[in-house]
Amino acid sequence: MHCKVSVVKRCFCRSGNLVLHKTVERIHVGRQYGDIPRGIFVVRGENVTLLGEIDLEKEKSLQLEKISIEEILDVQRREKESLKKLID
């Protein structure tokens, strides 16, 4: 289970601050994913750890199933609950 953020970069400055437009948070659980539109993000440069391009061709070949926001959040919640039970 993980998530990533896809964006269109609008601008940045020398200190590494970013203004991100059309930001989408993608949540993955197993072979399913859901996209949550987040809009504009302003990120301070000191909080940027890694920034890179998405390989769209590789992403298409993964054969993941896109599901609704509500469904992926429910699947994510259930996954977290089952992992917590294993730890406890």
Backbone torsions as a table, in degrees:
resi	resn	phi	psi	omega
1	MET	NA	125.5	176.9
2	HIS	-157.8	170.1	175.9
3	CYS	-137.2	158.3	175.7
4	LYS	-140.8	162.6	-178.7
5	VAL	-117.0	127.0	175.7
6	SER	-107.9	137.9	-175.0
7	VAL	-146.3	166.6	164.9
8	VAL	-109.5	115.7	-177.3
9	LYS	-73.6	130.2	179.5
10	ARG	-98.9	-45.8	178.5
11	CYS	-162.2	164.0	174.9
12	PHE	-151.5	162.8	-179.3
13	CYS	-122.7	178.6	-176.6
14	ARG	-59.5	-31.2	-178.7
15	SER	-82.2	1.9	175.9
16	GLY	89.1	6.5	176.9
17	ASN	-65.9	143.8	-176.4
18	LEU	-125.2	142.8	167.5
19	VAL	-114.4	117.9	-175.2
20	LEU	-111.7	132.6	-175.3
21	HIS	-116.8	146.7	-178.7
22	LYS	57.8	42.8	-179.3
23	THR	-70.3	134.1	178.2
24	VAL	-129.2	127.2	174.1
25	GLU	-93.7	125.2	179.4
26	ARG	-109.1	122.7	179.2
27	ILE	-104.7	125.9	179.1
28	HIS	-109.0	133.3	169.6
29	VAL	-137.6	111.5	-176.3
30	GLY	62.0	-127.9	-179.4
31	ARG	-97.1	11.6	-180.0
32	GLN	-111.7	153.4	176.0
33	TYR	-148.7	160.3	175.3
34	GLY	-142.4	142.1	-179.9
35	ASP	-103.7	132.1	177.6
36	ILE	-116.0	112.8	178.2
37	PRO	-66.7	130.1	-177.8
38	ARG	-116.0	-13.6	176.3
39	GLY	82.9	-136.2	-176.4
40	ILE	-91.9	133.3	175.2
41	PHE	-121.7	138.7	169.8
42	VAL	-114.3	122.3	-175.2
43	VAL	-121.0	126.7	175.9
44	ARG	-70.1	138.5	-176.7
45	GLY	-55.2	-33.9	-178.9
46	GLU	-66.5	-15.9	179.8
47	ASN	-96.0	-0.3	-179.5
48	VAL	-89.0	120.0	179.3
49	THR	-101.7	-43.2	-175.6
50	LEU	-147.7	137.0	179.3
51	LEU	-140.7	131.4	-179.2
52	GLY	-160.0	170.9	179.1
53	GLU	-86.4	151.8	175.2
54	ILE	-92.9	132.0	175.7
55	ASP	-82.1	98.5	-174.9
56	LEU	-63.5	-34.8	178.9
57	GLU	-66.0	-44.1	178.9
58	LYS	-65.4	-39.9	179.9
59	GLU	-60.9	-39.6	179.1
60	LYS	-64.9	-33.6	-175.8
61	SER	-79.3	-6.5	-176.9
62	LEU	-74.4	-18.0	178.8
63	GLN	54.2	54.5	176.1
64	LEU	-91.8	154.0	179.5
65	GLU	-99.3	121.9	177.2
66	LYS	-84.9	129.8	177.0
67	ILE	-126.6	169.2	-175.9
68	SER	-66.9	163.0	178.9
69	ILE	-57.9	-46.3	-178.4
70	GLU	-60.8	-42.5	-178.6
71	GLU	-66.0	-45.7	-177.1
72	ILE	-67.3	-35.5	177.6
73	LEU	-66.7	-36.3	177.2
74	ASP	-68.1	-44.1	178.5
75	VAL	-62.3	-42.4	179.2
76	GLN	-62.6	-43.0	179.6
77	ARG	-61.5	-46.1	179.9
78	ARG	-63.9	-38.2	177.9
79	GLU	-63.3	-44.2	178.8
80	LYS	-63.3	-41.0	178.9
81	GLU	-63.0	-42.7	-179.4
82	SER	-68.7	-36.4	176.5
83	LEU	-66.4	-38.7	179.2
84	LYS	-63.8	-40.1	178.5
85	LYS	-62.7	-37.1	178.4
86	LEU	-66.1	-36.9	-178.3
87	ILE	-73.8	-40.1	-177.5
88	ASP	-74.2	NA	NA
